[in-house]
């Protein structure tokens, strides 16, 4: 997966959805701090559907902290 990622043009890698994929890739590689830095730097997924849990699921794998409001597009509060 890393080899495919590195072949992508820089402009593509900077798009929001690809930033999320980068965080997932970093997590899979055990690079938690770098994955967290992707979220801390901020990104926006323009076509993310309201109610989507994509960001929530990656964040939950990253930390026990609550999902930051800027990434919270859930329709219901987390009950877990």
C-alpha positions as CSV (number, residue, x, y, z in Angstrom):
1,X,0.0,0.0,0.0
2,X,2.9,2.4,0.8
3,X,4.4,1.9,-2.7
4,X,1.0,2.8,-4.3
5,X,0.7,5.8,-2.0
6,X,4.1,7.1,-2.9
7,X,3.4,6.9,-6.6
8,X,0.4,9.3,-6.3
9,X,1.0,12.9,-7.4
10,X,1.5,15.2,-4.4
11,X,-1.7,17.2,-5.4
12,X,-3.7,14.0,-5.1
13,X,-2.2,13.1,-1.7
14,X,-3.2,16.5,-0.3
15,X,-6.9,16.0,-1.0
16,X,-9.0,15.4,2.1
17,X,-10.0,11.8,1.4
18,X,-6.4,10.9,0.6
19,X,-5.2,12.5,3.9
20,X,-7.6,10.2,5.7
21,X,-6.2,7.2,3.7
22,X,-2.7,8.4,4.7
23,X,-3.7,8.3,8.4
24,X,-5.1,4.8,8.0
25,X,-1.9,3.7,6.2
26,X,0.2,5.2,9.0
27,X,-1.9,3.4,11.6
28,X,-1.5,0.1,9.7
29,X,2.3,0.7,9.8
30,X,2.2,1.3,13.5
31,X,3.1,5.0,13.1
32,X,0.4,6.3,15.5
33,X,2.0,9.7,16.2
34,X,2.3,10.5,12.5
35,X,-1.3,9.4,11.9
36,X,-2.4,11.7,14.7
37,X,-0.4,14.5,13.1
38,X,-2.5,14.2,9.9
39,X,-5.7,14.9,12.0
40,X,-4.0,17.7,14.0
41,X,-2.9,19.4,10.7
42,X,-6.5,19.3,9.6
43,X,-8.2,18.2,6.4
44,X,-11.6,18.4,4.8
45,X,-13.4,15.7,2.8
46,X,-15.6,17.7,0.5
47,X,-17.8,14.8,-0.5
48,X,-18.2,13.2,2.9
49,X,-21.8,12.4,3.6
50,X,-23.6,13.7,6.6
51,X,-23.8,10.9,9.1
52,X,-20.6,9.3,7.9
53,X,-18.6,7.4,10.5
54,X,-15.4,7.1,8.4
55,X,-13.6,9.8,10.4
56,X,-15.0,8.5,13.7
57,X,-13.8,4.9,13.1
58,X,-10.2,6.0,12.2
59,X,-10.1,8.4,15.1
60,X,-11.2,5.6,17.5
61,X,-8.3,3.4,16.3
62,X,-6.0,6.3,16.9
63,X,-7.0,7.5,20.4
64,X,-9.5,7.2,23.3
65,X,-10.1,11.0,23.1
66,X,-13.4,12.3,21.9
67,X,-13.7,13.0,18.2
68,X,-12.9,16.7,17.6
69,X,-16.0,18.7,16.6
70,X,-14.5,19.7,13.3
71,X,-14.5,16.0,12.3
72,X,-17.8,14.9,13.8
73,X,-20.4,14.4,11.2
74,X,-22.3,11.7,13.0
75,X,-26.1,12.0,13.1
76,X,-26.3,10.6,16.7
77,X,-23.9,10.9,19.6
78,X,-21.6,8.0,20.3
79,X,-23.2,5.7,22.9
80,X,-20.2,3.4,23.3
